[in-house]
Structures are given as C-alpha cells and as structure tokens.
Amino acid sequence: MQLFEWTCEHCEVNRWEARCAIPGARGACAGGSRCADLGDGGFGCENCSQGSWSSPFCELRARSFVRGSFLTFPSLRQRHRLHVKLRFSTRQKNALILYNGRYNDKHDFVAMEIVDGQLVVSFSLGANVSEVTATVRGGLSDGQWHEAELTYLNRTATLSVDGCDVGVAVKSGNELGYKCASTVTHELEPRCSDLMQTCYRFLDLTGPLQIGGLPSLPSDFQIKNKDFVGCIMDLYIDHQMVDLNTFVADNGTLPGCPQKQGFCHSQPCLNGGTCEEGWGSFHCQCPPGFGDKDCSANLWKQLARDIEPVRHFTGDGFLIFTPHLRPVQTEWPIGLSFRTRQKDGLLVKVQLGQSSFVSLEVAGGFLKYTFNEQSFMLTDVAVNDGVWHNVEAKWMPAGIWLNLDYGQYESVERLEGHIRGLYVGKVSIGGVQPSEGPENLTFFNGCIQDVRIDMNRDAWLRPSLESNVREGCRVPNPCHSNPCPKNSTCVDNWGQYECQCDMGFVGNQCLPVCEINPCAPGSQCITTKKTSMHDISHKYGYTCECDSVHTGGYCEVPLDTPCPSNWWGYPICGPCHCDTGKGYDANCNKTNGECTCEDKHFQPLHSDICFDCDCYATGSFGNRCDPITGQCKCRAGVIGRRCDSCSNPFAEVTLRGCEVVYDGCPQSFSMGIWWDRTLFDQESSHACPKGAVGKATRYCAQDTGWEEPDLFKCTSETFLELADQLAVIERDKLPLST
C-alpha cells in the first residue's frame, strides 16, 4: 500500500478513487486547503500553504526548532501498548526530541533524547527509570535525516534507528557490531509479583506530550536534556500521522525545515562536482583540480599543464615556501582543502615575524587551530573520513573564525595576542624541517590542494624546499586484493575498504542471516529475495514464518487464542490434563497442551511432582525460586534452599541478612520447627513439627550453641490413629470383615 493512499479515521477513503462529494473526502483536506476532484478519478487538496512540507492532504509534516522552542500536544494515553515513529535532523550531540510526563522529577514519563550523539529512550512507571539505547557508527548529530522508532508493549521498550533489522540487532547485535536497535524490560519490585500489592505496573502519562523541548520551569525533570535545535518530521503515533499544525500550544517553532529544503535540486556544483545536502546549504565534492564552494575555481589556471595542483603526503614529507606577502592586516585568512584517513597530522604552519606562528592540524580526527601556545578545536565533526574538506581560518576583530566546508561548521574563539603588521615568513605544508621539531609532531598523511595564504593561491606549488611529496592524489584500491568474504561486495572508500553483505547475509563474515535466526522461538526463518524496489516485506532478505498463535515481523507477538482457561488447541480446543495434586497449574500451554508448575513452585529434574518454593520471607527477596533447583533468592549471608539459615551457628536470619546473636542461641529452623532465640544454658520447648503431637525440646549450650532437637516426646499423628484402632480391637468392639 502506498503512503498517503488512504485517509479518514478508519482509513476507509482511497484518494485515488473517491470524489469530493463523499463526506470523508470533503473533510480530509487540512490546513485551510480545498478538496478538488481529479480528472481521472480520485481527489486532491489545493492551496497547501507549506508546499513540499505538506502531505497530500495538506497536513504539516515538519517543523523547525530553535533553542527554547517546543510544541505541546495532548498526552499519550496508552498504558500497555505504544508505537512512536519520527524523523529528525540535528547537529546537537545532546538534545530532547520528545517528552511525555508531568513537569517534575517524579511520576510516570517517557522521553526520547540524543545523548552523546546516540538515540536514547527512558521511561518510568512511577518508581525507577529504565533506559534503552540505539547506537550507530558516527552518531546521529550529523545534520542528516534519521528515523527513530519506539515500540512499547507491557513494560518492554524496543528502540531502533534508520531502518535497523531489530531481530538481528537484539539477538546478535553485540557479536555482529550491529547495535542500531535494542530492547529493555522494566523490572518491577519483587513484591509486585503479588497482584494484591499496590505497585507501579502501567505507563500512566498524565502530563502533555512535548515535542522538541520543555518549558523553563524550576524542576530537574528525569531526563538529561531540555531542548532541541533542528527539524522533526513525519511524526506517527500508533501508526497515525500527527499533523504538526494541530498542536495545543506552539512556543517559537517554524513550519517546514528551511535547513533541509533540498539545496541540490538546482544542481549548483560545476565542473563535474557531486552535490551533497548540507545543513542550511549544499556541499560539493569537487573533482581534482577544482575548488571553491561550487567547484567553480579552476586550480589548473595559470599553471603549466604538467603540474598538478594537488599534492600527496605520506606521513614523512613536507613542502616549504615563502609567499612574499605584504604585512598582515586586520582580517587575515589562511585556508586549504585536504582529505585524510589519519587521526593526527600537520596541515600548515605559518611563521609570523621572528617568533610567532599559526598552524592548522588534524588532532584526534578533529580540526585544531594554534597560535603560539594557545589553541582551540572544532569538534562538531570528524575530518579524517577520507573525503575532501575545505578549511579557512581568519583573524577577525571579534576573534579567530574557523570555518569548515564553506560554513557547514564554524567556531569563533578569542586568543591572546595580535598579528597585525607582522610579515609572513616561512610556510610549511604537511610537516616541518627536522631541525624545527617538536619531536611529537605528526606529519600529514593524505592529500592537500588549494592552499591560500592571504588569498595567494599559487605560491605553494613552487616551493623552495620539498621532501617526499608526490603530485596527484592517487591511492591503491584496497579491493584489488579481494579482502571481503563470500556473499559480499567490496567498496573502495579511498584508502579503506568496506564489505557490504549481500541481502540475507550479516556480520563480518557475511553469514546467512537464518543461521543466527532472528525469528522468535517456535517460528521458522526463511531466506527470500526482494521482487521489486517497492517490496518491503522481504527488505532484509528473509522472513519469519509464524505458527498459528503468533504474529509480528519476527513472530514475537502472541495472538489471542479462542480457548478458555484450562483448555488448549487451535482452532479446536480440548481440555488440559494437568494434575493439580502434584503441584501443576490447571491451565496448560495453549499451543501444545504441556503442563507447567504452579506459580511459586519448582520441579527437579526427572521428577513428575512440582514442589512449593516455600521461601522464608525474612531471609529471601521474594517467594519465587529457581524452577529446577528450588533455590530461593537469599539476602546477604543467608544460605539454604529456602533462605532460612546462616553459615555462622551464632547468627540468625533478619531482613538485613545474617546477624550474630551474642547472648544466646539465634532463632533458627531445624527438624521442621522454628526455634525462638534462647539464652545460653537454657532449654527451649516447642510443639512438635507438623504431623506429630507432643513437646519437642532443644538445649542452648554456651560453648557449642544449639544442640540437636529432642523429639523423643513427639508422637506421629498416624501412629496415634493406629493405636486408637488397636485399642478398640483389643476391647473386641471393632467388627472385622474378611
């Protein structure tokens, strides 16, 4: 089904078939637009005010946010099941995308944030907070569009980003390095297993839904960020598109997304350059020998045709020239274009006067500017990605302006000192002479072109000194050695290669996806092929074939079955045959009729009986135990299957664990009896254990502690019953029959 093909509350109106006379079609056009019949059938909406940012029904799809702006919508009301999907574009490494909860640091909430460049969803049911993170290489703060999807079902939240294969990521993400999706289940307190206890079990969202930020209030909230700078688009809640013009309140947002308006549509790159969408502009990848923002500068111009305007440095070379420029003025620029895979390396160093210098270098993968002993870095984006970058640094009255990729990334910093009136001396490219040092200086490995010192573009290509520098920018194709495994394609990424697995294969070795089986237990993974570019049902190269009682992309969602309690089967129900006398639950497995133990019971291996966990409440963290061994979860220092003992004979079980008793014998369990705390050299008496009558005694010795219980005066109830019958027989009053 095509996107936006159907409309109205129940998706009952097809816009390619219906006419405006149908009531549903008349009300489908939003934002003050007008319904208009199409000549070949169907209808459209005219006079959409937002153009490309509108849906075919003139619903607003996108909004732009600045710091402090936000949208307010009615609260999400789903306590058990929730689905949210949206797209976003930002260059913030930390930002708030949405929040639904009260305006405080308590109560239920759900939030979607960008934290350190990765997507994070956090939520609370009223007590502790659970988090789930989806991680992608390079992060999400690159100004490109990214898609986020959140699914919440019965305390389990699943988060994915950019069309991630959730089944593969959740099941084998750590092993495959594929962490674009993850899941977390919110754990309740142990006492909440008792349904009679008052607990926070459901997602009760009573505050409004905030998109892109929060109001300025004296509250810490339960999240890390409070604002968002960028654009949010195509918001869907429970698979229904949200018209971003239907807000309850708008605080400073703008319709559309001017930063992502499609700048490459006008084909601005000249001389064979490749256009890439940037943030608020475009960026051209120019062919060798051409520069400037739109590749209009011909770097071959005024050069001999046998001199290439690009130089290749290999980590041990340098190039030195003296431009013979006039004294430095107030606005003094230097710039160049470069590409590298290296984390560290000197780009250019300029001597000013007798003792000053400025330099540009790659440090830790980021751009660094230095003036004498002072420096600052542009950390918005890494520059060691193997693509061409243009950098310009200019001394301005307000400080030093560092500009990367023609305004895509900028920074202004004020450094102490001045350079006006100084003469430009020696300029070093890619490295320095051995006598200059410093020893820890890393020479550049990569390509440099279009070096500009106060806008002089040519002098660097006629150096006074040159060592280990080659013309051109050619690197060997790493794919020629066939480094990739079977079922993959090798992609040359300038000095590096990437193995892209064929559809249906995953991991570093590109193994068949069905070998790791991302499908839920009980289903079958089947390898498939995409039949067309519009076929999304098999987009990962496999499908999960579900059994009769499960559904979902990975067969992870159980279907409601028609069988009542204590019956099983599909489509015909039959009775369960579970012996409750042996501790089995009367309600069997709805699929295969298998019997399982009652809740709070365990079944040892090779046993056909389920036994009560019978956990000692004081010494354990709950009344559930291991389903096979019956071991209860004990408090610190407490031992025993039931968590009813201490390893120290003078310690007793308390809510704080095992605590030593110094003036007597501790409370302890032995021979089926709980013996109360007793002073040294005293005897304790207690009713006999269950199934017997009389008095049992136990002595507390000062040196050795508790002695073994004395059950000599305990008589079995069964024995007493037999003794009574024997007495009747002996009095000849019990009739005998044969």
GIMO-V59212 format. One record per helix or strand of 3 or more residues. SS is the DSSP state (~ for helix, > for strand). FROM is the first residue (numbers start at 1). LEN is the number of residues. If there is no record, write none. Layout:
SS_FROM_LEN + SS_FROM_LEN
This chain:
~_23_4 + >_34_4 + >_43_4 + ~_51_3 + >_62_4 + >_70_4 + >_81_10 + >_95_7 + >_109_7 + >_118_7 + >_129_6 + >_146_8 + >_156_6 + ~_166_11 + >_181_5 + ~_190_4 + >_209_3 + >_230_8 + >_249_3 + ~_258_3 + ~_263_4 + >_274_4 + >_282_4 + >_310_13 + >_332_9 + >_345_8 + >_356_8 + >_366_6 + >_374_5 + >_389_8 + >_399_6 + >_409_5 + >_424_6 + >_445_9 + ~_459_3 + >_465_7 + ~_478_4 + >_488_5 + >_497_5 + ~_513_4 + >_524_4 + >_542_4 + ~_580_3 + >_620_6 + >_632_3 + >_651_4 + >_657_4 + >_668_3 + >_673_3 + >_682_6 + >_692_10 + >_714_3 + ~_717_14
